[in-house]
């Protein structure tokens, strides 16, 4: 697995503590967020079947625009919400994946709520 720094181990500890209590079902799938230094990814997962139902990321057209990463996260949240509604998903369980609910993660969540997802 390689060496990881102290911050990464802290995030993984928090992630495992959150995931112990969170589970996406067919009625309420899990909205999982992953944040890298350059991009942000979000997917809606049914943990019962182990399948990804809908996904969106800042790769491609969104990352080529000259906007901040927080604004990119907002666009990803809007795109994810529109894809989820098209797939018939209205309610989800939010999994911040060990990241603080602040900045890009909060921007994505707020945009998804504005787009029509309930969590």
VEXDREN-2710 file (C-alpha; in Angstrom, 1 decimal):
% VEXDREN-2710
k/r/px/py/pz
1/UNK/0.0/0.0/0.0
2/UNK/3.0/2.3/0.3
3/UNK/3.7/4.9/3.0
4/UNK/1.1/7.4/3.7
5/UNK/1.4/10.6/5.8
6/UNK/-0.4/11.3/9.0
7/UNK/-3.2/13.3/7.4
8/UNK/-4.1/10.5/5.1
9/UNK/-4.2/7.9/7.9
10/UNK/-6.4/10.3/9.9
11/UNK/-8.8/10.6/6.9
12/UNK/-8.9/6.8/6.5
13/UNK/-9.7/6.4/10.2
14/UNK/-12.6/8.8/9.9
15/UNK/-13.7/7.2/6.7
16/UNK/-13.9/3.7/8.2
17/UNK/-15.7/5.1/11.3
18/UNK/-18.3/6.8/9.0
19/UNK/-18.7/3.7/6.7
20/UNK/-19.4/1.5/9.7
21/UNK/-22.7/3.2/10.1
22/UNK/-23.5/4.2/6.5
23/UNK/-24.9/1.8/3.9
24/UNK/-26.5/2.6/0.5
25/UNK/-29.6/0.5/-0.3
26/UNK/-31.8/0.4/-3.4
27/UNK/-34.2/2.9/-1.8
28/UNK/-31.5/5.2/-0.5
29/UNK/-28.2/4.7/-2.3
30/UNK/-25.0/6.3/-1.0
31/UNK/-23.5/9.5/-2.6
32/UNK/-19.8/9.1/-2.2
33/UNK/-17.3/11.9/-2.8
34/UNK/-13.6/11.6/-3.7
35/UNK/-11.4/14.7/-3.8
36/UNK/-7.9/14.7/-5.3
37/UNK/-5.7/17.7/-5.6
38/UNK/-6.8/18.6/-9.1
39/UNK/-10.2/16.9/-9.5
40/UNK/-13.4/15.9/-7.7
41/UNK/-15.4/12.8/-8.3
42/UNK/-18.9/11.8/-7.0
43/UNK/-20.8/8.6/-7.5
44/UNK/-24.1/7.2/-6.3
45/UNK/-23.6/3.6/-5.1
46/UNK/-26.0/0.7/-4.2
47/UNK/-24.0/-1.2/-1.6
48/UNK/-26.4/-4.1/-1.6
49/UNK/-25.5/-5.0/-5.1
50/UNK/-22.1/-3.3/-5.1
51/UNK/-22.9/-1.3/-8.2
52/UNK/-22.4/2.3/-9.2
53/UNK/-25.7/3.8/-10.4
54/UNK/-24.7/7.3/-11.4
55/UNK/-21.3/9.1/-11.5
56/UNK/-19.9/12.5/-12.3
57/UNK/-16.5/14.1/-12.2
58/UNK/-14.7/17.3/-13.0
59/UNK/-12.6/15.5/-15.6
60/UNK/-13.0/16.7/-19.2
61/UNK/-15.0/19.8/-20.1
62/UNK/-15.4/21.0/-16.5
63/UNK/-11.7/21.0/-15.7
64/UNK/-10.8/22.8/-18.9
65/UNK/-12.8/25.8/-17.9
66/UNK/-10.9/28.6/-16.1
67/UNK/-12.8/28.4/-12.8
68/UNK/-11.9/27.6/-9.2
69/UNK/-12.0/24.1/-7.9
70/UNK/-14.9/25.0/-5.6
71/UNK/-16.9/26.1/-8.6
72/UNK/-15.9/22.9/-10.4
73/UNK/-17.3/20.9/-7.5
74/UNK/-20.6/22.9/-7.8
75/UNK/-20.9/22.0/-11.5
76/UNK/-20.2/18.3/-10.6
77/UNK/-22.9/18.4/-8.0
78/UNK/-25.4/19.9/-10.4
79/UNK/-24.5/17.3/-13.1
80/UNK/-24.7/14.4/-10.6
81/UNK/-28.2/15.6/-9.5
82/UNK/-29.5/15.9/-13.0
83/UNK/-28.2/12.4/-13.9
84/UNK/-29.6/10.9/-10.7
85/UNK/-33.1/12.4/-11.3
86/UNK/-33.0/11.1/-14.9
87/UNK/-32.2/7.6/-13.4
88/UNK/-35.1/7.9/-10.9
89/UNK/-33.0/8.5/-7.8
90/UNK/-34.4/11.2/-5.5
91/UNK/-33.0/10.4/-2.0
92/UNK/-29.5/9.5/-1.1
93/UNK/-27.2/9.0/2.0
94/UNK/-24.3/11.4/1.9
95/UNK/-20.8/9.9/2.4
96/UNK/-18.2/12.6/2.7
97/UNK/-15.5/9.9/2.6
98/UNK/-13.6/11.2/5.6
99/UNK/-13.2/14.7/4.3
100/UNK/-14.3/17.7/6.3
101/UNK/-17.7/19.0/5.2
102/UNK/-16.2/22.2/4.0
103/UNK/-15.0/23.8/0.8
104/UNK/-15.3/21.6/-2.3
105/UNK/-17.2/18.8/-0.5
106/UNK/-19.8/21.3/0.9
107/UNK/-20.1/23.0/-2.5
108/UNK/-20.8/19.7/-4.2
109/UNK/-23.4/18.7/-1.6
110/UNK/-25.2/22.0/-1.7
111/UNK/-25.3/21.9/-5.6
112/UNK/-26.7/18.4/-5.5
113/UNK/-29.4/19.5/-3.0
114/UNK/-30.3/22.5/-5.3
115/UNK/-30.5/20.1/-8.2
116/UNK/-33.2/18.1/-6.5
117/UNK/-31.5/15.3/-4.4
118/UNK/-32.6/14.9/-0.8
119/UNK/-30.2/14.0/1.9
END
